[in-house]
Amino acid sequence: MRLPISLRTLIVALSLLAIPISWAQIPAQLLDEGWLFHAGDLESVADAQTPATFAGEPVHMPHDWAAAGPFDPEEHGGTGKLPWKGIGWYRTELDIPAEAEGQRVYLDFDGAMAFPVIYLNGEEVGSWDYGYTPFRIDITDHVKAGESNVLAVKLDTQKWSSRWYPGAGLYRKVTLVFDQQIHFANWGVGVSTDGDELLGLPAENAILSIEVENHTDAETALVIETEILDPAGKTVATETLEASALSDATTHLGMELHVANPELWDVDSPKLYAAKVKLLDSEGELLDEYETNFGFRTFAFTADDGFHLNGRRVQLKGVNLHSDLGPLGMAFNYHAQKRQLEIMMEMGVNAIRTSHNPPAKELLELCDELGLVVWDEVFDKWGWTAGRDDLTPPLMPFAHRQIENTLKRDRNHPSVVIWSIGNEVQGGDAGDGITPERTAMLAGFARTIDAHRPIAMACHIPPLTNGENFASLDLAGWNYARRYARFRSVWPEKPIVYSESASAFSTRGYYDPELATRKSDYGKPYEISSYDVTAAYWSDVPDKEFELMENDSYVAGEFVWTGFDYIGEPTPYDAQSRSSYFGIVDLCGFLKDRFFIYRSHWREDVDTTHILPHWNWEGREGKNVPVFVYTNGDSAELFLNGESLGMRRKGERPERGPNLAASATATASSGESAALAIDSELSTAWIAGEEDQPSLTIDLGQLHPISTIQLETNGKEHFYAYVIETSKNGKKWKQIVEKGTEDLEEWQGVTRILHQVEAEGRYLRISFAENLGESETGLSDVKVFSNPTTNDYYDVTYDYRLRWDEVTYQPGELKAVSYKDGEVIGEATVETTGKPVALRLTPEKTEVAADGQEFVYVTAEAVDSKGRAYPLADNEITFSVSGAGEFQATGNGDSYSFVSFSSPVRKLFYGKAQLIVRPLAGNGGTITITAEAEGLESATIEVLAK
C-alpha cells in the first residue's frame, strides 16, 4: 500500500538538504507526481486550465520530452538527432492547504530546458532564461489557499543553441516551498571553513554567512541559533546571535563557530559535518530552520606543485561529464548518476568537471559523500551556447544572476574546489568573447558570492595569453595538446589545470587489426577501433597525457574528455552518428578497453590485467592480429594455446634504424633555411618562397634503400598536394609518392604523415603542387628510414601498455600473465568461442527499492554452448517486463544506431545490449524480465523490488 501524499511529501521534505524547512508550517512538497505533458504549443494559456482542454499524457518527473525519440537520421548529429527543438507544456494541480494563507509560497526549479514561462491559475508568475541553472519563483500573491491551483509551465527550446544534446523539458526537480513572512533566503546560509593550506593552518572554524528575508513592513528582532554536528551526528559546537531583520528587505548576517580538531573531508575519507540553523523571533517562536552539510578541509592550487589537499599534493585524475544519463536522456535520476560516478571511481577517478554547465545539485551531494573534488562550471562560451544566441540579454546582468544562483546553491559543498566562469570562449567582441574587462567582470562578481575558492575558466587559444585577458583569474584551465605551456611562460605565478585532455576515440568491442599509422586514421565509418591509438585531430591518445602529467608536475592534473560517451557531438562523424566516441565508458556504462589503461595507471591499490582484442577471428587464420595488455605491472608474458609469445616490459620502445635525413644535406628551390626541415626540431621549419611549385631536395650522401618517409608539414597536411621522387644521381628521377588534398576543415587533420614505400636512391625530392590552407608551404621535419618504421608518435604507448604488434592468429586461448618486480600479479584470458545458442541476462542488482526511482540495469548477451559470451553477436532481442516494474529504455552503445531508446527491441552490439527497468512505486514485489531472439534460447530473470 502506498503512503498518503501528505506523509510522502513530509518524508521528502525531511530528506532534502539545503532546503529551508519551516517546522511550524507546511513541509516542502516534491512535485514528482500528477504531471501531464503536451507536445507542441497551446492556442492559449487557458487551454492548460482543465484536463478537457489540455491534451497531455502522464509522465514521470523529472522528464525529458525528446529522449524517447524518434531519431532523425537526416539531422546533424551534433545535438543527437533527437526532437529536442520545439515547444512543450507541463501541467499539474497544486493542493495548497488553507494553512498557507498568510505564508510565503515558492516554486523551486532545479533546471528547465529551456526558457520556461510559469503560469499559476492562468496567470504568468515568472520566467527564466538559462536551462542549466536553478531558480525560484515567488507565487505568494497568486496562490489560492485552501483550493486546488493549476500550475502550467511552457518551455521553448527553439532559440536555444547547443554543441551537444541539451534535452528538453522539466528535466530536474520541481519543489513547492512554504515559509513564514520572515525566513531564510533561498540558499541563504553559506558555510565556509577557514585555514590556510600553504601556511599549514588547520580549518577549525565554521564561518556562516546568513541572509534573512523580511517580507513585513516592520523591523523585527530575531535570534539565530546554530549547532554543528560531527559525522557521527554529535553536537560539537553551538552559537547564538541576536539581530534585527530590516523591514521589507534582506538582512545579511554572520556567525563563526569553533570546532577543535575536526575530522577532515578528503578524497580518501569524505567526512561531512552538518550545520543546523534556527531562526526565531524575540519570543522564541521558530520561524525557519535550515540544515546543510559541509566539510572541514584546506586546499590550494599552486603554480609550481599542483593541487594540495589537507597538507599533501593530490594529483587530479579527473574526467569531464556531460549531464545526460545515456538512454535516459537528460531526465535526472539520483541512482543513475551515482552509478556513473561509482564506475568512474572504480577506474581511479578522484575529480569531476561539470562540463560545461551547472550540474544537478544531487551530483555535488554524491561527490561530497564519495570523496570526489569538483570543477563547477557555469557556462560554455558566453554567447550562443549560453542561451544568448542573439547576445541578449546583456552579458552582465545575465551572467550575474546565473553565477549568483550557481555559487549560492553550490557553495557549501566541500567537493567543489573551482568555480569556472566559462569554457572555450572565443577572443574579442564576437559572441561576447574574452576581453580583460569581461573576464574581470565575471570573475569579480563570482568573488562577491564566494571568495574562498579560485575562479577559473577553461581556455583553448594560446595567443589570448598575451595581454591581460586572464589576469583576473586565480588559475587557468587549458584544453588539449599542452597548450598550457605558453600560459606557463607568460604567467608563471598562476596555477594550471589540464581541463580537457585526451579526446581519444573508440567503439566498444570493435577492433581493426590493421593498426592506425597515425592518430587521425579512423578506419571504416562509423566505428573506431578499440586499440586506443586514435584521437581527435586536436588532441592525443591517453599515454601522451600520462607522460605530460608526469613531466609537468606543476600542472594540478587532468580532466579527460570524457568519462562517459554522451548524446551528441559524435566527432569525427558529426553529421552521421548521434552520440560521441570520446567516452572511456560507452553510453550504456559498458566498459571500453580504455577504462583499463586508465585504471592501470591511476590505481595503485588494485592490480589490473586486461587483454585485447577478443579472439574470434574466423577467416583470419595465419594472419596478424595485434594484442595489447593493460596492467599496473611492469611486464607481462603472452601465451597462445600454451605457447609463450614472449615477455614485454614497459619502457621497451621499438627499435628503429637511423634517420637517414639526420646526416643529410638539404637544398630548396626557394625560401631560406632548407636545413631546418631535417634538424628534427618541430619548432623550426623550412618555409618555401612565392613560386608556384616549390621543392625541397635532400641528399642522403650515398645510395640507400628507402622504406619509410615521415613528413611534418607547416600546416595541416590535408591542405597540401605534393609528389615525392627519388634519384640515384640527382638527374634522373622516379616518382614514388603522389599525394592530393583532402576536403577537411581547418580545425581537422594533422600535420604528420607517413609514406611506406619500396625505393632506392641517394636523393629525395618533395615538390609541392598545391596549398589550400592558410599556413605557408614548407616542412618542419623530414625523416627517412631504410627499414619499415612506425610513427614515433606512438613510442610513448610502449611506456604505459604492453604491445605484441605481430601475433599470428590461430583459434584457441590467448592468455596474459602480468608481473610486478618479478612477482605474478594477475592474468587475463580471451578465448575463441562457439556460435551463440542462448541469451543471458545479468542484472547489476538483484534487489532495488520499490520507489519508482532506483532503476534496474540489465545486460543482455548471447552465449555459446559453454556459456561464453560471443563478442561479435548482433542478434535482435525483444525485451519484456512484468510484475512490479515497467520498461524504461534500452541501449547498446552503438553511436550510429537510430533505434529509439524507448524501443523494447534492440540489437546486440558487439555482444551486448542494455535494458533499463523502472520499479513501480509502492509495495514492491517481483520484477520479471525476459529476453527473446530468433534462433536463440530465451532468458528470464527476476529482480526483487522492496
GIGI-V278122 format. One record per run of one state. SS is the DSSP state (@ for helix, = for strand, . for the rest). FROM is the first residue (numbers start at 1). LEN is the number of residues. Records with the same first field share a line. If there is no record, write none. Layout:
SS->FROM-LEN + FROM-LEN
//
This chain:
.->1-4 + 16-5 + 22-7 + 31-5 + 40-5 + 49-8 + 59-18 + 80-7 + 97-1 + 101-3 + 110-3 + 114-3 + 121-2 + 128-7 + 139-8 + 157-12 + 170-4 + 180-2 + 194-2 + 197-4 + 202-3 + 215-5 + 230-5 + 246-3 + 259-5 + 266-4 + 271-2 + 282-4 + 295-1 + 297-2 + 303-3 + 310-2 + 314-2 + 321-5 + 329-5 + 348-3 + 354-7 + 371-2 + 378-6 + 387-8 + 411-5 + 424-3 + 428-6 + 435-1 + 450-4 + 460-2 + 466-9 + 480-4 + 491-4 + 503-1 + 505-30 + 536-6 + 552-3 + 562-2 + 565-2 + 568-11 + 580-5 + 586-5 + 592-2 + 603-6 + 613-11 + 625-2 + 632-3 + 641-2 + 650-10 + 664-1 + 669-3 + 673-1 + 679-7 + 688-7 + 714-3 + 728-5 + 740-12 + 772-6 + 786-6 + 801-1 + 805-3 + 809-4 + 821-2 + 832-6 + 844-3 + 849-7 + 864-5 + 870-6 + 884-1 + 892-13 + 908-1 + 910-2 + 920-5 + 934-2 + 946-1
@->5-11 + 45-4 + 77-3 + 98-3 + 326-3 + 334-14 + 361-10 + 384-3 + 395-16 + 436-14 + 462-4 + 484-7 + 542-10 + 594-9 + 660-4 + 674-5 + 717-3 + 792-9
=->21-1 + 29-2 + 36-4 + 57-2 + 87-10 + 104-6 + 113-1 + 117-4 + 123-5 + 135-4 + 147-10 + 169-1 + 174-6 + 182-12 + 196-1 + 201-1 + 205-10 + 220-10 + 235-11 + 249-10 + 264-2 + 270-1 + 273-9 + 286-9 + 296-1 + 299-4 + 306-4 + 312-2 + 316-5 + 351-3 + 373-5 + 416-8 + 427-1 + 434-1 + 454-6 + 475-5 + 495-8 + 504-1 + 535-1 + 555-7 + 564-1 + 567-1 + 579-1 + 585-1 + 591-1 + 609-4 + 624-1 + 627-5 + 635-6 + 643-7 + 665-4 + 672-1 + 686-2 + 695-19 + 720-8 + 733-7 + 752-20 + 778-8 + 802-3 + 808-1 + 813-8 + 823-9 + 838-6 + 847-2 + 856-8 + 869-1 + 876-8 + 885-7 + 905-3 + 909-1 + 912-8 + 925-9 + 936-10
//
